């Protein structure tokens, strides 16, 4: 497998499935996860285009290049373990 086909495969494995006034849903590894704006304030008031450009660049990590946001799946699934938050 060359690098470009691996890159395309990773993008297809992760996608934003819904955006609401409360947060966004991501489908990755056949699992749908919710990121509330309260716990992940970096996404609030961002464009749909920027939010939907997410890719899984390493096992267990998601990256939004346009927003320069890198989150592990563990952070998304267990935000209570990571109490520090940036203030917008």
PyMOL Python script that loads the backbone (N, CA, C, O; Angstrom):
from pymol import cmd

cmd.read_pdbstr("""\
ATOM      1  N   UNK A   1       0.847  -1.168   0.000  1.00  0.00           N
ATOM      2  CA  UNK A   1       0.000   0.000   0.000  1.00  0.00           C
ATOM      3  C   UNK A   1       0.892   1.231   0.000  1.00  0.00           C
ATOM      4  O   UNK A   1       1.800   1.340   0.825  1.00  0.00           O
ATOM      5  N   UNK A   2       0.643   2.156  -0.915  1.00  0.00           N
ATOM      6  CA  UNK A   2       1.436   3.374  -0.921  1.00  0.00           C
ATOM      7  C   UNK A   2       0.840   4.393   0.043  1.00  0.00           C
ATOM      8  O   UNK A   2      -0.267   4.212   0.551  1.00  0.00           O
ATOM      9  N   UNK A   3       1.587   5.462   0.285  1.00  0.00           N
ATOM     10  CA  UNK A   3       1.168   6.448   1.275  1.00  0.00           C
ATOM     11  C   UNK A   3      -0.156   7.097   0.902  1.00  0.00           C
ATOM     12  O   UNK A   3      -1.017   7.279   1.763  1.00  0.00           O
ATOM     13  N   UNK A   4      -0.331   7.449  -0.367  1.00  0.00           N
ATOM     14  CA  UNK A   4      -1.569   8.147  -0.738  1.00  0.00           C
ATOM     15  C   UNK A   4      -2.805   7.281  -0.550  1.00  0.00           C
ATOM     16  O   UNK A   4      -3.842   7.790  -0.123  1.00  0.00           O
ATOM     17  N   UNK A   5      -2.731   5.989  -0.853  1.00  0.00           N
ATOM     18  CA  UNK A   5      -3.909   5.145  -0.654  1.00  0.00           C
ATOM     19  C   UNK A   5      -4.184   4.925   0.829  1.00  0.00           C
ATOM     20  O   UNK A   5      -5.341   4.792   1.227  1.00  0.00           O
ATOM     21  N   UNK A   6      -3.143   4.886   1.645  1.00  0.00           N
ATOM     22  CA  UNK A   6      -3.339   4.771   3.090  1.00  0.00           C
ATOM     23  C   UNK A   6      -4.012   6.036   3.611  1.00  0.00           C
ATOM     24  O   UNK A   6      -4.924   5.958   4.435  1.00  0.00           O
ATOM     25  N   UNK A   7      -3.574   7.196   3.139  1.00  0.00           N
ATOM     26  CA  UNK A   7      -4.141   8.468   3.568  1.00  0.00           C
ATOM     27  C   UNK A   7      -5.627   8.535   3.213  1.00  0.00           C
ATOM     28  O   UNK A   7      -6.432   8.935   4.053  1.00  0.00           O
ATOM     29  N   UNK A   8      -6.001   8.165   2.028  1.00  0.00           N
ATOM     30  CA  UNK A   8      -7.394   8.173   1.604  1.00  0.00           C
ATOM     31  C   UNK A   8      -8.217   7.222   2.456  1.00  0.00           C
ATOM     32  O   UNK A   8      -9.333   7.557   2.851  1.00  0.00           O
ATOM     33  N   UNK A   9      -7.693   6.058   2.740  1.00  0.00           N
ATOM     34  CA  UNK A   9      -8.411   5.084   3.557  1.00  0.00           C
ATOM     35  C   UNK A   9      -8.695   5.651   4.940  1.00  0.00           C
ATOM     36  O   UNK A   9      -9.803   5.479   5.448  1.00  0.00           O
ATOM     37  N   UNK A  10      -7.733   6.321   5.565  1.00  0.00           N
ATOM     38  CA  UNK A  10      -7.930   6.880   6.893  1.00  0.00           C
ATOM     39  C   UNK A  10      -8.990   7.975   6.899  1.00  0.00           C
ATOM     40  O   UNK A  10      -9.779   8.065   7.839  1.00  0.00           O
ATOM     41  N   UNK A  11      -9.017   8.803   5.866  1.00  0.00           N
ATOM     42  CA  UNK A  11     -10.031   9.848   5.795  1.00  0.00           C
ATOM     43  C   UNK A  11     -11.412   9.221   5.708  1.00  0.00           C
ATOM     44  O   UNK A  11     -12.351   9.708   6.337  1.00  0.00           O
ATOM     45  N   UNK A  12     -11.552   8.154   4.944  1.00  0.00           N
ATOM     46  CA  UNK A  12     -12.843   7.512   4.785  1.00  0.00           C
ATOM     47  C   UNK A  12     -13.306   6.801   6.050  1.00  0.00           C
ATOM     48  O   UNK A  12     -14.507   6.614   6.248  1.00  0.00           O
ATOM     49  N   UNK A  13     -12.383   6.405   6.900  1.00  0.00           N
ATOM     50  CA  UNK A  13     -12.749   5.686   8.122  1.00  0.00           C
ATOM     51  C   UNK A  13     -13.286   6.609   9.209  1.00  0.00           C
ATOM     52  O   UNK A  13     -13.859   6.135  10.190  1.00  0.00           O
ATOM     53  N   UNK A  14     -13.111   7.907   9.053  1.00  0.00           N
ATOM     54  CA  UNK A  14     -13.558   8.862  10.057  1.00  0.00           C
ATOM     55  C   UNK A  14     -14.326   9.981   9.374  1.00  0.00           C
ATOM     56  O   UNK A  14     -13.857  10.566   8.399  1.00  0.00           O
ATOM     57  N   UNK A  15     -15.528  10.276   9.904  1.00  0.00           N
ATOM     58  CA  UNK A  15     -16.289  11.377   9.332  1.00  0.00           C
ATOM     59  C   UNK A  15     -17.196  12.006  10.378  1.00  0.00           C
ATOM     60  O   UNK A  15     -17.627  11.351  11.327  1.00  0.00           O
ATOM     61  N   UNK A  16     -17.470  13.267  10.187  1.00  0.00           N
ATOM     62  CA  UNK A  16     -18.440  13.969  11.015  1.00  0.00           C
ATOM     63  C   UNK A  16     -19.811  13.637  10.442  1.00  0.00           C
ATOM     64  O   UNK A  16     -20.071  13.879   9.264  1.00  0.00           O
ATOM     65  N   UNK A  17     -20.684  13.084  11.273  1.00  0.00           N
ATOM     66  CA  UNK A  17     -21.993  12.652  10.786  1.00  0.00           C
ATOM     67  C   UNK A  17     -23.106  13.651  11.084  1.00  0.00           C
ATOM     68  O   UNK A  17     -24.151  13.624  10.433  1.00  0.00           O
ATOM     69  N   UNK A  18     -22.892  14.540  12.071  1.00  0.00           N
ATOM     70  CA  UNK A  18     -23.932  15.499  12.427  1.00  0.00           C
ATOM     71  C   UNK A  18     -23.304  16.648  13.199  1.00  0.00           C
ATOM     72  O   UNK A  18     -22.364  16.455  13.969  1.00  0.00           O
ATOM     73  N   UNK A  19     -23.834  17.845  12.983  1.00  0.00           N
ATOM     74  CA  UNK A  19     -23.428  19.030  13.732  1.00  0.00           C
ATOM     75  C   UNK A  19     -24.714  19.687  14.218  1.00  0.00           C
ATOM     76  O   UNK A  19     -25.644  19.897  13.439  1.00  0.00           O
ATOM     77  N   UNK A  20     -24.762  20.013  15.517  1.00  0.00           N
ATOM     78  CA  UNK A  20     -25.954  20.661  16.078  1.00  0.00           C
ATOM     79  C   UNK A  20     -25.546  21.865  16.910  1.00  0.00           C
ATOM     80  O   UNK A  20     -24.368  22.218  16.969  1.00  0.00           O
ATOM     81  N   UNK A  21     -26.517  22.489  17.549  1.00  0.00           N
ATOM     82  CA  UNK A  21     -26.231  23.613  18.450  1.00  0.00           C
ATOM     83  C   UNK A  21     -25.506  23.172  19.714  1.00  0.00           C
ATOM     84  O   UNK A  21     -24.990  24.008  20.456  1.00  0.00           O
ATOM     85  N   UNK A  22     -25.461  21.865  19.964  1.00  0.00           N
ATOM     86  CA  UNK A  22     -24.877  21.341  21.196  1.00  0.00           C
ATOM     87  C   UNK A  22     -23.509  20.700  20.999  1.00  0.00           C
ATOM     88  O   UNK A  22     -22.751  20.549  21.957  1.00  0.00           O
ATOM     89  N   UNK A  23     -23.190  20.321  19.764  1.00  0.00           N
ATOM     90  CA  UNK A  23     -21.913  19.663  19.517  1.00  0.00           C
ATOM     91  C   UNK A  23     -21.914  18.937  18.186  1.00  0.00           C
ATOM     92  O   UNK A  23     -22.721  19.228  17.304  1.00  0.00           O
ATOM     93  N   UNK A  24     -20.998  17.987  18.052  1.00  0.00           N
ATOM     94  CA  UNK A  24     -20.887  17.247  16.804  1.00  0.00           C
ATOM     95  C   UNK A  24     -20.697  15.764  17.075  1.00  0.00           C
ATOM     96  O   UNK A  24     -20.196  15.365  18.126  1.00  0.00           O
ATOM     97  N   UNK A  25     -21.112  14.953  16.098  1.00  0.00           N
ATOM     98  CA  UNK A  25     -20.978  13.511  16.167  1.00  0.00           C
ATOM     99  C   UNK A  25     -19.959  13.079  15.125  1.00  0.00           C
ATOM    100  O   UNK A  25     -19.953  13.562  13.992  1.00  0.00           O
ATOM    101  N   UNK A  26     -19.096  12.155  15.539  1.00  0.00           N
ATOM    102  CA  UNK A  26     -18.062  11.627  14.647  1.00  0.00           C
ATOM    103  C   UNK A  26     -18.201  10.120  14.586  1.00  0.00           C
ATOM    104  O   UNK A  26     -18.398   9.465  15.610  1.00  0.00           O
ATOM    105  N   UNK A  27     -18.098   9.571  13.392  1.00  0.00           N
ATOM    106  CA  UNK A  27     -18.092   8.129  13.195  1.00  0.00           C
ATOM    107  C   UNK A  27     -16.661   7.718  12.870  1.00  0.00           C
ATOM    108  O   UNK A  27     -16.085   8.171  11.882  1.00  0.00           O
ATOM    109  N   UNK A  28     -16.098   6.861  13.705  1.00  0.00           N
ATOM    110  CA  UNK A  28     -14.746   6.357  13.492  1.00  0.00           C
ATOM    111  C   UNK A  28     -14.667   4.945  14.041  1.00  0.00           C
ATOM    112  O   UNK A  28     -15.193   4.660  15.117  1.00  0.00           O
ATOM    113  N   UNK A  29     -14.022   4.079  13.318  1.00  0.00           N
ATOM    114  CA  UNK A  29     -13.891   2.676  13.743  1.00  0.00           C
ATOM    115  C   UNK A  29     -15.242   2.045  14.077  1.00  0.00           C
ATOM    116  O   UNK A  29     -15.351   1.292  15.044  1.00  0.00           O
ATOM    117  N   UNK A  30     -16.265   2.344  13.288  1.00  0.00           N
ATOM    118  CA  UNK A  30     -17.613   1.813  13.509  1.00  0.00           C
ATOM    119  C   UNK A  30     -18.200   2.222  14.853  1.00  0.00           C
ATOM    120  O   UNK A  30     -19.080   1.541  15.380  1.00  0.00           O
ATOM    121  N   UNK A  31     -17.721   3.324  15.407  1.00  0.00           N
ATOM    122  CA  UNK A  31     -18.213   3.831  16.684  1.00  0.00           C
ATOM    123  C   UNK A  31     -18.577   5.302  16.488  1.00  0.00           C
ATOM    124  O   UNK A  31     -17.802   6.068  15.915  1.00  0.00           O
ATOM    125  N   UNK A  32     -19.762   5.694  16.968  1.00  0.00           N
ATOM    126  CA  UNK A  32     -20.150   7.097  16.862  1.00  0.00           C
ATOM    127  C   UNK A  32     -19.920   7.775  18.211  1.00  0.00           C
ATOM    128  O   UNK A  32     -20.355   7.280  19.250  1.00  0.00           O
ATOM    129  N   UNK A  33     -19.235   8.909  18.177  1.00  0.00           N
ATOM    130  CA  UNK A  33     -18.867   9.638  19.384  1.00  0.00           C
ATOM    131  C   UNK A  33     -19.435  11.050  19.331  1.00  0.00           C
ATOM    132  O   UNK A  33     -19.510  11.651  18.259  1.00  0.00           O
ATOM    133  N   UNK A  34     -19.833  11.580  20.480  1.00  0.00           N
ATOM    134  CA  UNK A  34     -20.369  12.934  20.563  1.00  0.00           C
ATOM    135  C   UNK A  34     -19.355  13.843  21.243  1.00  0.00           C
ATOM    136  O   UNK A  34     -18.819  13.506  22.299  1.00  0.00           O
ATOM    137  N   UNK A  35     -19.096  14.993  20.638  1.00  0.00           N
ATOM    138  CA  UNK A  35     -18.223  16.006  21.217  1.00  0.00           C
ATOM    139  C   UNK A  35     -19.081  17.233  21.500  1.00  0.00           C
ATOM    140  O   UNK A  35     -19.475  17.952  20.581  1.00  0.00           O
ATOM    141  N   UNK A  36     -19.366  17.467  22.774  1.00  0.00           N
ATOM    142  CA  UNK A  36     -20.185  18.633  23.133  1.00  0.00           C
ATOM    143  C   UNK A  36     -19.311  19.881  23.066  1.00  0.00           C
ATOM    144  O   UNK A  36     -18.105  19.822  23.309  1.00  0.00           O
ATOM    145  N   UNK A  37     -19.930  21.003  22.734  1.00  0.00           N
ATOM    146  CA  UNK A  37     -19.186  22.261  22.709  1.00  0.00           C
ATOM    147  C   UNK A  37     -18.755  22.662  24.115  1.00  0.00           C
ATOM    148  O   UNK A  37     -17.775  23.388  24.283  1.00  0.00           O
ATOM    149  N   UNK A  38     -19.480  22.196  25.114  1.00  0.00           N
ATOM    150  CA  UNK A  38     -19.113  22.504  26.493  1.00  0.00           C
ATOM    151  C   UNK A  38     -17.761  21.880  26.841  1.00  0.00           C
ATOM    152  O   UNK A  38     -16.927  22.522  27.480  1.00  0.00           O
ATOM    153  N   UNK A  39     -17.547  20.647  26.428  1.00  0.00           N
ATOM    154  CA  UNK A  39     -16.287  19.960  26.724  1.00  0.00           C
ATOM    155  C   UNK A  39     -15.225  20.169  25.653  1.00  0.00           C
ATOM    156  O   UNK A  39     -14.035  20.009  25.924  1.00  0.00           O
ATOM    157  N   UNK A  40     -15.640  20.525  24.443  1.00  0.00           N
ATOM    158  CA  UNK A  40     -14.718  20.728  23.327  1.00  0.00           C
ATOM    159  C   UNK A  40     -15.045  22.070  22.661  1.00  0.00           C
ATOM    160  O   UNK A  40     -15.537  22.102  21.533  1.00  0.00           O
ATOM    161  N   UNK A  41     -14.770  23.176  23.365  1.00  0.00           N
ATOM    162  CA  UNK A  41     -15.197  24.506  22.905  1.00  0.00           C
ATOM    163  C   UNK A  41     -14.511  24.983  21.621  1.00  0.00           C
ATOM    164  O   UNK A  41     -14.963  25.947  21.005  1.00  0.00           O
ATOM    165  N   UNK A  42     -13.453  24.333  21.224  1.00  0.00           N
ATOM    166  CA  UNK A  42     -12.702  24.748  20.037  1.00  0.00           C
ATOM    167  C   UNK A  42     -13.516  24.626  18.758  1.00  0.00           C
ATOM    168  O   UNK A  42     -13.185  25.266  17.760  1.00  0.00           O
ATOM    169  N   UNK A  43     -14.569  23.823  18.762  1.00  0.00           N
ATOM    170  CA  UNK A  43     -15.376  23.607  17.562  1.00  0.00           C
ATOM    171  C   UNK A  43     -16.548  24.578  17.432  1.00  0.00           C
ATOM    172  O   UNK A  43     -17.100  24.751  16.345  1.00  0.00           O
ATOM    173  N   UNK A  44     -16.922  25.204  18.539  1.00  0.00           N
ATOM    174  CA  UNK A  44     -18.077  26.095  18.514  1.00  0.00           C
ATOM    175  C   UNK A  44     -17.778  27.297  17.627  1.00  0.00           C
ATOM    176  O   UNK A  44     -16.689  27.868  17.684  1.00  0.00           O
ATOM    177  N   UNK A  45     -18.733  27.666  16.829  1.00  0.00           N
ATOM    178  CA  UNK A  45     -18.638  28.819  15.935  1.00  0.00           C
ATOM    179  C   UNK A  45     -17.624  28.647  14.803  1.00  0.00           C
ATOM    180  O   UNK A  45     -17.220  29.634  14.189  1.00  0.00           O
ATOM    181  N   UNK A  46     -17.211  27.426  14.520  1.00  0.00           N
ATOM    182  CA  UNK A  46     -16.328  27.158  13.382  1.00  0.00           C
ATOM    183  C   UNK A  46     -17.187  26.783  12.175  1.00  0.00           C
ATOM    184  O   UNK A  46     -18.356  26.429  12.324  1.00  0.00           O
ATOM    185  N   UNK A  47     -16.607  26.863  10.999  1.00  0.00           N
ATOM    186  CA  UNK A  47     -17.377  26.561   9.795  1.00  0.00           C
ATOM    187  C   UNK A  47     -17.593  25.058   9.647  1.00  0.00           C
ATOM    188  O   UNK A  47     -16.808  24.249  10.141  1.00  0.00           O
ATOM    189  N   UNK A  48     -18.656  24.711   8.966  1.00  0.00           N
ATOM    190  CA  UNK A  48     -18.935  23.302   8.680  1.00  0.00           C
ATOM    191  C   UNK A  48     -17.776  22.700   7.903  1.00  0.00           C
ATOM    192  O   UNK A  48     -17.365  21.568   8.162  1.00  0.00           O
ATOM    193  N   UNK A  49     -17.257  23.454   6.958  1.00  0.00           N
ATOM    194  CA  UNK A  49     -16.135  22.982   6.152  1.00  0.00           C
ATOM    195  C   UNK A  49     -14.938  22.619   7.031  1.00  0.00           C
ATOM    196  O   UNK A  49     -14.322  21.572   6.829  1.00  0.00           O
ATOM    197  N   UNK A  50     -14.603  23.465   7.997  1.00  0.00           N
ATOM    198  CA  UNK A  50     -13.458  23.184   8.872  1.00  0.00           C
ATOM    199  C   UNK A  50     -13.727  22.001   9.802  1.00  0.00           C
ATOM    200  O   UNK A  50     -12.836  21.187  10.044  1.00  0.00           O
ATOM    201  N   UNK A  51     -14.944  21.905  10.321  1.00  0.00           N
ATOM    202  CA  UNK A  51     -15.275  20.818  11.246  1.00  0.00           C
ATOM    203  C   UNK A  51     -15.289  19.467  10.533  1.00  0.00           C
ATOM    204  O   UNK A  51     -14.865  18.462  11.105  1.00  0.00           O
ATOM    205  N   UNK A  52     -15.764  19.434   9.311  1.00  0.00           N
ATOM    206  CA  UNK A  52     -15.886  18.145   8.608  1.00  0.00           C
ATOM    207  C   UNK A  52     -14.581  17.658   7.998  1.00  0.00           C
ATOM    208  O   UNK A  52     -14.516  16.519   7.538  1.00  0.00           O
ATOM    209  N   UNK A  53     -13.556  18.472   7.980  1.00  0.00           N
ATOM    210  CA  UNK A  53     -12.251  18.042   7.453  1.00  0.00           C
ATOM    211  C   UNK A  53     -11.433  17.430   8.582  1.00  0.00           C
ATOM    212  O   UNK A  53     -10.486  18.033   9.087  1.00  0.00           O
ATOM    213  N   UNK A  54     -11.818  16.236   8.958  1.00  0.00           N
ATOM    214  CA  UNK A  54     -11.146  15.503  10.029  1.00  0.00           C
ATOM    215  C   UNK A  54     -10.547  14.233   9.439  1.00  0.00           C
ATOM    216  O   UNK A  54     -11.117  13.623   8.535  1.00  0.00           O
ATOM    217  N   UNK A  55      -9.399  13.849   9.961  1.00  0.00           N
ATOM    218  CA  UNK A  55      -8.819  12.581   9.535  1.00  0.00           C
ATOM    219  C   UNK A  55      -8.184  11.872  10.720  1.00  0.00           C
ATOM    220  O   UNK A  55      -7.753  12.492  11.692  1.00  0.00           O
ATOM    221  N   UNK A  56      -8.144  10.588  10.606  1.00  0.00           N
ATOM    222  CA  UNK A  56      -7.487   9.754  11.607  1.00  0.00           C
ATOM    223  C   UNK A  56      -6.071   9.543  11.102  1.00  0.00           C
ATOM    224  O   UNK A  56      -5.842   8.766  10.175  1.00  0.00           O
ATOM    225  N   UNK A  57      -5.118  10.240  11.718  1.00  0.00           N
ATOM    226  CA  UNK A  57      -3.756  10.178  11.195  1.00  0.00           C
ATOM    227  C   UNK A  57      -2.885   9.193  11.934  1.00  0.00           C
ATOM    228  O   UNK A  57      -1.795   8.873  11.459  1.00  0.00           O
ATOM    229  N   UNK A  58      -3.311   8.706  13.059  1.00  0.00           N
ATOM    230  CA  UNK A  58      -2.589   7.682  13.804  1.00  0.00           C
ATOM    231  C   UNK A  58      -3.628   6.879  14.566  1.00  0.00           C
ATOM    232  O   UNK A  58      -4.740   7.354  14.795  1.00  0.00           O
ATOM    233  N   UNK A  59      -3.280   5.693  14.949  1.00  0.00           N
ATOM    234  CA  UNK A  59      -4.224   4.855  15.687  1.00  0.00           C
ATOM    235  C   UNK A  59      -4.675   5.582  16.947  1.00  0.00           C
ATOM    236  O   UNK A  59      -3.869   5.897  17.823  1.00  0.00           O
ATOM    237  N   UNK A  60      -5.964   5.840  17.020  1.00  0.00           N
ATOM    238  CA  UNK A  60      -6.519   6.471  18.213  1.00  0.00           C
ATOM    239  C   UNK A  60      -6.420   7.984  18.255  1.00  0.00           C
ATOM    240  O   UNK A  60      -6.693   8.583  19.295  1.00  0.00           O
ATOM    241  N   UNK A  61      -6.038   8.622  17.151  1.00  0.00           N
ATOM    242  CA  UNK A  61      -5.931  10.083  17.128  1.00  0.00           C
ATOM    243  C   UNK A  61      -6.650  10.658  15.914  1.00  0.00           C
ATOM    244  O   UNK A  61      -6.563  10.131  14.805  1.00  0.00           O
ATOM    245  N   UNK A  62      -7.371  11.767  16.161  1.00  0.00           N
ATOM    246  CA  UNK A  62      -8.054  12.488  15.094  1.00  0.00           C
ATOM    247  C   UNK A  62      -7.425  13.866  14.968  1.00  0.00           C
ATOM    248  O   UNK A  62      -6.979  14.453  15.953  1.00  0.00           O
ATOM    249  N   UNK A  63      -7.397  14.375  13.739  1.00  0.00           N
ATOM    250  CA  UNK A  63      -6.767  15.670  13.496  1.00  0.00           C
ATOM    251  C   UNK A  63      -7.608  16.512  12.554  1.00  0.00           C
ATOM    252  O   UNK A  63      -8.030  16.050  11.494  1.00  0.00           O
ATOM    253  N   UNK A  64      -7.844  17.749  12.953  1.00  0.00           N
ATOM    254  CA  UNK A  64      -8.522  18.738  12.143  1.00  0.00           C
ATOM    255  C   UNK A  64      -7.470  19.747  11.705  1.00  0.00           C
ATOM    256  O   UNK A  64      -7.135  20.663  12.456  1.00  0.00           O
ATOM    257  N   UNK A  65      -6.948  19.583  10.495  1.00  0.00           N
ATOM    258  CA  UNK A  65      -5.843  20.418  10.017  1.00  0.00           C
ATOM    259  C   UNK A  65      -6.216  21.898   9.972  1.00  0.00           C
ATOM    260  O   UNK A  65      -5.437  22.740  10.419  1.00  0.00           O
ATOM    261  N   UNK A  66      -7.381  22.223   9.446  1.00  0.00           N
ATOM    262  CA  UNK A  66      -7.776  23.630   9.330  1.00  0.00           C
ATOM    263  C   UNK A  66      -7.924  24.314  10.683  1.00  0.00           C
ATOM    264  O   UNK A  66      -7.774  25.533  10.778  1.00  0.00           O
ATOM    265  N   UNK A  67      -8.213  23.554  11.722  1.00  0.00           N
ATOM    266  CA  UNK A  67      -8.404  24.108  13.059  1.00  0.00           C
ATOM    267  C   UNK A  67      -7.193  23.863  13.966  1.00  0.00           C
ATOM    268  O   UNK A  67      -7.133  24.390  15.077  1.00  0.00           O
ATOM    269  N   UNK A  68      -6.239  23.075  13.498  1.00  0.00           N
ATOM    270  CA  UNK A  68      -5.057  22.684  14.268  1.00  0.00           C
ATOM    271  C   UNK A  68      -5.458  22.055  15.609  1.00  0.00           C
ATOM    272  O   UNK A  68      -4.932  22.407  16.665  1.00  0.00           O
ATOM    273  N   UNK A  69      -6.403  21.117  15.531  1.00  0.00           N
ATOM    274  CA  UNK A  69      -6.889  20.404  16.709  1.00  0.00           C
ATOM    275  C   UNK A  69      -6.519  18.931  16.560  1.00  0.00           C
ATOM    276  O   UNK A  69      -6.796  18.310  15.534  1.00  0.00           O
ATOM    277  N   UNK A  70      -5.896  18.389  17.586  1.00  0.00           N
ATOM    278  CA  UNK A  70      -5.476  16.991  17.631  1.00  0.00           C
ATOM    279  C   UNK A  70      -6.050  16.398  18.916  1.00  0.00           C
ATOM    280  O   UNK A  70      -5.689  16.820  20.015  1.00  0.00           O
ATOM    281  N   UNK A  71      -6.953  15.410  18.774  1.00  0.00           N
ATOM    282  CA  UNK A  71      -7.568  14.781  19.945  1.00  0.00           C
ATOM    283  C   UNK A  71      -7.418  13.271  19.860  1.00  0.00           C
ATOM    284  O   UNK A  71      -7.545  12.680  18.788  1.00  0.00           O
ATOM    285  N   UNK A  72      -7.148  12.663  20.990  1.00  0.00           N
ATOM    286  CA  UNK A  72      -7.139  11.203  21.025  1.00  0.00           C
ATOM    287  C   UNK A  72      -8.571  10.717  21.243  1.00  0.00           C
ATOM    288  O   UNK A  72      -9.410  11.434  21.789  1.00  0.00           O
ATOM    289  N   UNK A  73      -8.829   9.494  20.808  1.00  0.00           N
ATOM    290  CA  UNK A  73     -10.156   8.916  21.049  1.00  0.00           C
ATOM    291  C   UNK A  73     -10.414   8.782  22.540  1.00  0.00           C
ATOM    292  O   UNK A  73     -11.559   8.893  22.978  1.00  0.00           O
ATOM    293  N   UNK A  74      -9.372   8.547  23.326  1.00  0.00           N
ATOM    294  CA  UNK A  74      -9.528   8.457  24.775  1.00  0.00           C
ATOM    295  C   UNK A  74     -10.020   9.787  25.352  1.00  0.00           C
ATOM    296  O   UNK A  74     -10.864   9.799  26.248  1.00  0.00           O
ATOM    297  N   UNK A  75      -9.500  10.900  24.844  1.00  0.00           N
ATOM    298  CA  UNK A  75      -9.969  12.217  25.305  1.00  0.00           C
ATOM    299  C   UNK A  75     -11.442  12.419  24.982  1.00  0.00           C
ATOM    300  O   UNK A  75     -12.190  12.977  25.784  1.00  0.00           O
ATOM    301  N   UNK A  76     -11.854  11.963  23.806  1.00  0.00           N
ATOM    302  CA  UNK A  76     -13.245  12.125  23.387  1.00  0.00           C
ATOM    303  C   UNK A  76     -14.170  11.215  24.190  1.00  0.00           C
ATOM    304  O   UNK A  76     -15.247  11.637  24.613  1.00  0.00           O
ATOM    305  N   UNK A  77     -13.754   9.982  24.398  1.00  0.00           N
ATOM    306  CA  UNK A  77     -14.596   9.020  25.117  1.00  0.00           C
ATOM    307  C   UNK A  77     -14.612   9.260  26.621  1.00  0.00           C
ATOM    308  O   UNK A  77     -15.596   8.929  27.281  1.00  0.00           O
ATOM    309  N   UNK A  78     -13.544   9.829  27.177  1.00  0.00           N
ATOM    310  CA  UNK A  78     -13.439  10.032  28.634  1.00  0.00           C
ATOM    311  C   UNK A  78     -12.924  11.434  28.945  1.00  0.00           C
ATOM    312  O   UNK A  78     -11.835  11.576  29.501  1.00  0.00           O
ATOM    313  N   UNK A  79     -13.682  12.469  28.600  1.00  0.00           N
ATOM    314  CA  UNK A  79     -13.194  13.834  28.842  1.00  0.00           C
ATOM    315  C   UNK A  79     -12.968  14.139  30.317  1.00  0.00           C
ATOM    316  O   UNK A  79     -12.202  15.044  30.648  1.00  0.00           O
ATOM    317  N   UNK A  80     -13.618  13.405  31.198  1.00  0.00           N
ATOM    318  CA  UNK A  80     -13.432  13.640  32.639  1.00  0.00           C
ATOM    319  C   UNK A  80     -12.002  13.320  33.085  1.00  0.00           C
ATOM    320  O   UNK A  80     -11.569  13.810  34.128  1.00  0.00           O
ATOM    321  N   UNK A  81     -11.273  12.526  32.336  1.00  0.00           N
ATOM    322  CA  UNK A  81      -9.878  12.219  32.660  1.00  0.00           C
ATOM    323  C   UNK A  81      -8.928  13.330  32.250  1.00  0.00           C
ATOM    324  O   UNK A  81      -7.758  13.320  32.632  1.00  0.00           O
ATOM    325  N   UNK A  82      -9.417  14.279  31.484  1.00  0.00           N
ATOM    326  CA  UNK A  82      -8.602  15.371  30.959  1.00  0.00           C
ATOM    327  C   UNK A  82      -9.280  16.703  31.309  1.00  0.00           C
ATOM    328  O   UNK A  82      -9.859  17.351  30.437  1.00  0.00           O
ATOM    329  N   UNK A  83      -9.209  17.106  32.572  1.00  0.00           N
ATOM    330  CA  UNK A  83     -10.004  18.254  33.030  1.00  0.00           C
ATOM    331  C   UNK A  83      -9.545  19.624  32.509  1.00  0.00           C
ATOM    332  O   UNK A  83     -10.320  20.579  32.560  1.00  0.00           O
ATOM    333  N   UNK A  84      -8.339  19.743  32.023  1.00  0.00           N
ATOM    334  CA  UNK A  84      -7.886  21.036  31.540  1.00  0.00           C
ATOM    335  C   UNK A  84      -8.517  21.335  30.195  1.00  0.00           C
ATOM    336  O   UNK A  84      -8.514  20.497  29.293  1.00  0.00           O
ATOM    337  N   UNK A  85      -9.063  22.548  30.069  1.00  0.00           N
ATOM    338  CA  UNK A  85      -9.708  22.973  28.842  1.00  0.00           C
ATOM    339  C   UNK A  85      -9.213  24.358  28.476  1.00  0.00           C
ATOM    340  O   UNK A  85      -8.925  25.180  29.347  1.00  0.00           O
ATOM    341  N   UNK A  86      -9.117  24.604  27.201  1.00  0.00           N
ATOM    342  CA  UNK A  86      -8.795  25.944  26.725  1.00  0.00           C
ATOM    343  C   UNK A  86     -10.059  26.787  26.789  1.00  0.00           C
ATOM    344  O   UNK A  86     -11.160  26.282  26.573  1.00  0.00           O
ATOM    345  N   UNK A  87      -9.904  28.051  27.081  1.00  0.00           N
ATOM    346  CA  UNK A  87     -11.049  28.946  27.109  1.00  0.00           C
ATOM    347  C   UNK A  87     -11.064  29.755  25.826  1.00  0.00           C
ATOM    348  O   UNK A  87     -10.043  30.290  25.396  1.00  0.00           O
ATOM    349  N   UNK A  88     -12.239  29.833  25.225  1.00  0.00           N
ATOM    350  CA  UNK A  88     -12.343  30.557  23.959  1.00  0.00           C
ATOM    351  C   UNK A  88     -12.784  31.981  24.196  1.00  0.00           C
ATOM    352  O   UNK A  88     -12.927  32.749  23.245  1.00  0.00           O
TER     353      UNK A  88
END
""", "prot")
cmd.dss("prot")
cmd.show_as("cartoon", "prot")
cmd.util.cbc("prot")
cmd.orient("prot")
